[in-house]
Amino acid sequence: MDSQLILLIVLALSVVGLVAFAFAGPSAAKAQQRRMALIRGRHSDSADAMMEARMRKAISNRTTEDMKLLVSLIPNPENLSKRIRRTGKKWTLGQYMTGCAGIFLVMAAVMVLRGYPPLMALFVSLAAGLGLPHWYIGRLIGKRIDKFTKHFPDALDLLVRGLRSGLPISETLGIVASEIPGPTGEEFKLISERMKIGQTMEQALQETADRLGTAEFQFFVITLAIQRETGGNLAETLSNLSTVLRQRAQMKLKIRAMSSESKASAYIIGSLPFLVFAMISYINFQYMSPFFNGDPEGMMGLSLMQMIGIGGMGWMGIGVFIMAQMINFEI
């Protein structure tokens, strides 16, 4: 029991240290001093100041290369970084991986102290450490996309009013950025800022469309591209697009309302066996230990109980897949 307590204390301290390291950003005073030194060096003509500025730049580049070496341990770091940016949070890859490691350590400590087999604790903790942050990031992305889609028709209506009043499209985008709340205003603000630093409107819009990945904004980008090539009344085109998007949102809400009862039943029926199994395993692991202990004389080293459990999970997976496809409508 003493060794288990020591292991728990070590794991807890490791988690606290990882969290503190991930969220302890650089000192604000030191960052301000560095910025002031860079400004003085940039505007100074002395050789010493120029040499010092070059040394700082070299050190900065070396640090960036070291960070790239650490990030290279993550499979597809660009896709993961893009996925994190879609949440609208200012999280880094280091903070994300620290969260994964913390969940892994906590799950491993709990399962080991409850008497689970070490191999099972390793795989379950690894699945939780990788799966839970991925699921949470996906949930944040879904919420942000829903908020963006909700206010996007209002942004189009504001664009239409600005264009009809004689304002250029670039200035109208800035008005939308300041008037529309939430993710919609933030995305239009990023578009305006990119245009101010020299990007064309098509490039700024396409970057935002690639990051968001929503059909509604793709419609908007395609509409502007076609209008710039063929001409026509842009205000009338955007007004029609706003109407179409509102009808599309209403149809989605109707489908969600009509399928909500079936989805709730599927969630309850599908998750209840796993929840009961996990609760019984946590409360009385000795009772469920025959399920985890294989039978050397059985098929592929599996006991009859394990084969029945695997078969049941397979049939439940097929049923969940069929129900998901039945309520998946292309709008």
N, C-alpha and C positions, 0 to 999 in steps of 0.2 A: 504493500500500500504506500510505503514511503517513496518507492521509485516511481509509482504512478503519479503521486503528488508532485514530485520534482519535475517529471515530464510535463505535467499540466502547467506548472509555473513557467518552465522554459518556453513552452509553446505560447503561452499568454504574453510573456515579455517579447517574444519574437513578433507576434502580431502587432503589439503596441509600437514596437520599433519600426516595423514596416509602414504602418499608418502614419507615424510621425515623420518618417523620411519622405513619404510620398507627398504629403500635404504641407510640409514646411517649405514654403517657397523662399526665394532669395530675399535677403534683407532689403527693405525699402530704402534705407539710408545708403547702403552700399551701392544699390542700383542707381540712385540719384547721383552719387559721387562719380560713378563710372560714366554716366551720361554727360555730366558737366565736364569731365576730363576729356571725353571724346570731342565735345564741342570746342573746347579750348585748343585741343590739338589740331582739329580740322581747320580752324581759322588762324592758326599761328604759322609763321613762315620760318621759324627756326629749325635747324637741322635736328636738334635733339627732340623737339616736339614731333617732328615728322617721323623720326626713328621710333619714338615711343608709340606713336599711333600705329605704325606698321607692326610692331611687336604685339600690341594688343589684338590687332586683327589676326595675326598668325596664331596667337593663343586661342582666340575665339574659334577659328577654323579647326584647330586641333581638337578642341572640345567637341565641336560638332561631329568630327570624324569618329571620336570615341563614342558619342551617343549613337551614331549610325552603326557602330560595331555591336553595341548592346541591343539595338533595335533589330539587327539582322537575325537575332535568335528567335524572333517572332515570325511565324509563317505569314507571308503577305502583309507586312506592316503598313503598306500604303492603303490597302483595302480596310484594314482595321482603323487606321487614322481617319480615313474618310467616313467610316461608319460612326466613329465617335463625334466627328464634327457635325454630322447630321442631327445629333441630339441638341445642338445649340449650347452645350456645356464646354467650358474651357479646360477639359481634362486632357492629360497627356497619356502617351502609351505607358510611361513608367507608373503613373497612378493606377491605370487599368490593370497592369500586370501585378502591382502590389495588392490590389483588391482580390485578384484571383488567388494569389499566394496566401493571403490572410484567410479566405474562405476554405482553402485546402487544408491549412494547418488547424483551423478550428474544428472542421469536420473530422479530420484524422484523430485529433485529440479526444473528441467526444466518443468516437466509435471504438478507439483502442481502450479507453477507460471503461466502456460498457461491456467489454469482453468480446467484441467482434473479431473474426479472423483477420490477421494483418493484411493479407492479400485483398480481401474484400474491402477493408477499410481504405486501402490505397486506391483501388479503382473507383469506389463510390466517392471518395473525397476528391479525386482528380476530376471525375465527371461533374461534381458540384462546383469545383473551383473554375472549371472552364465553361460550364453550361449556365450557371446562375448569372454571372456578369453579362454573358451574351444575351440571355433572355431579358435582363433588365435594360440593356442598351436598346434592344429591339422594342421594348415597351415604351421607352422614352421617345424613340424615333416615331413610333406610331402616334403617340399623343401629340407630338409637335406637328406632324403632317396633318393630323385631323384639325388642329387649330389653324394651320395655314390654309387648308382647304375651306374651312368655315368662313374666313374673312376674305378670301381671294376674290369672290364676286363683288364684294364691296369695294375692293381696290380697283377692280375693272370699272365699276360705275364711277369712281372718282377720276379715273383716267379719262373716261368718256366726257365727263363734265369739264375737265381741264382742256381737252382737245377742242371741244365745241366752243369754249370761251376764247380760243385763239392761242393758247400756250403751246410751246413745242413739247415733243414727247419727252425729251431729256429733263426739262423742268417739271413736267407733270409727274415723272417718276420720283423726283425729290419730294414733291408734295405728298405723294402716297406714302413715302417712307416716314414722313413726320406725322401724318394724320391717322394711319391705320395702326392699331396696337398689335402686340404679340409677334409671332414669328413672321407674319406677312410683312409688317413694317420693317423688321430686321433684315429680311431678304432683299427688299427693295432698297433699303439703305446701303447694303453691300453692293448692289448693282450701281447705284449712283456714285459710290466711292470709286469703284473700278473705272467708271466712265471718266471721272475727274482726273485719274492718273494716267489716262491715255488709251484705255481699252475701248474698242468699238462696242456699240450697244449689242450687236449680235454675239460677240464673244462673252460679254458679261452675262447676258441672258442664258447662253448655252452652258456656261459654268454653273450657274445657279440651277438650271434644269438637270444637269448631270448629278449635282449634289442632292437635290431633293428627290428626284426619281418619281415624280407624280405625273399622271396623265394630264391633269388640269393645267399645270404650268407648261407642259410640252405643247398643249393646244395653243397656249398664249404665244409661245416662241414661234411656232409654225405660222400662226396668223400674222404676226409682225413680219416674218420673213417673206411670206407670200405677198403681203400688202406692199412691201418695199420694192418687190420685183414687178408687180403688175399694176400697182397704183389703186386708187379707189378711196372711198370714204372710210378712214381708219376708225373714226368714232362710231359709225354705224356697225362696222364689223365687230368691234370690241363689245358693243352693246348686245349684239346677237350672241356673242360668246358668253357673256355674263348670264344671259337667259338660259342658255344651254347648260351651263355649269350648275345653275340653281336647280334646274329640272333633274339633272344627274344626281345632285345631292339629295333631293327629295325621293328619288327612286331608291337610292341606297338606304335611306332611313325607312322606307316602306318594307324593303326586303329584310332589313335588320329586325324590324318589329314583328314581321310575320314568322321569322325563323328563330326568334329569341327563346320561345318555349322549348323547341326541339334542341337548340344548342345548350340550354341550361340542363335539360335532361341528359344529354350526351356527356356533358362535363361531370355531372354528379355520378352517373352510372359508370363512366369510364375511370374516374379517379377514386371512387370509394374502395374497390378492392386493394389498390396500392396503399391508400391511406391506412386502412385497417391492418394490412400486413406490416407497414412501417411502425404503427403504434404498438402492435403486439410484440414485434421484434425489439422495440426499445424498452417496453415494460418488462417483458419476460423473454430474454433471448434464449434461455435454455429450452423453452417450449418450442421455439422455431428452429433450434439448432439442427434437427434432422434434415431440414430443407437445404441447409448450407453444406452438410457433410455428404459427399458423394458416396456411391456404392461401387466398390471396385469390381463387383461381379455384374453390374448393370451395363446397359448399353452406353458405350463411350464414357464409362465411369460415372454415369448419372443415375441417381435413385429414381424410383417411380414417382415420388412427390415432385422432384425437379422436372421430370419429363412432363408431368401434368401441368405444372406451373408454366413451363415454356410454351406448351401447346395452347393454354388459355390466354397467355399474353399475345401469342400470334393471332388467334381468332379475334381477340378484342382489338388488336391493331387493324385488322382487316375491316371490322365493323366501323371503327372510328374513321378510317379512310373513306369508306363508302358514304357515311353520313356527311363528312366534310365536303365531298364532291357534290352531294345532292343539294347543298345550300350555297354552293359557290357559283354565282351568276356573273357573267361578263356584261358590264354596262358600258 
